[in-house]
Amino acid sequence: MSRIIHMVTFTLYSGKDTAEAKVFLKESKEALADIPGVEHFQVLHQVSAKNEFDYGFSMEFADQAAYDTYNDHPLHRQYVAERWEKEVSRFQEIDLVKHGGE
């Protein structure tokens, strides 16, 4: 199977470009980027007026097994429970593979 590109766009309760948002983005990268299987972790800032979300995270996984390992990892579960569910007001998640398995 092809590599998986996992992306999530989101808005924070604290608002856009706030001190709290900056801390959330920095600490999220620190918490998630080193979980086994995560490659090319990026913190993204929305610039399009066509999108309702303010920020995004993007990361890649070698395959489904690596993605599953990340999702089930205790550090990821802890992050979701302690940070994501409390600080993210809304989000959209998308998982992509290259068309045709390229």
Secondary structure, DSSP 8 states (H G I E B T S, - for coil): ---EEEEEEEEETT-TT-HHHHHHHHHHHHHHTTSTT-EEEEEEE---TT-S--EEEEEEESSHHHHHHHHH-HHHHHHIIIIIHHHEEEEEEEEE--GGG-
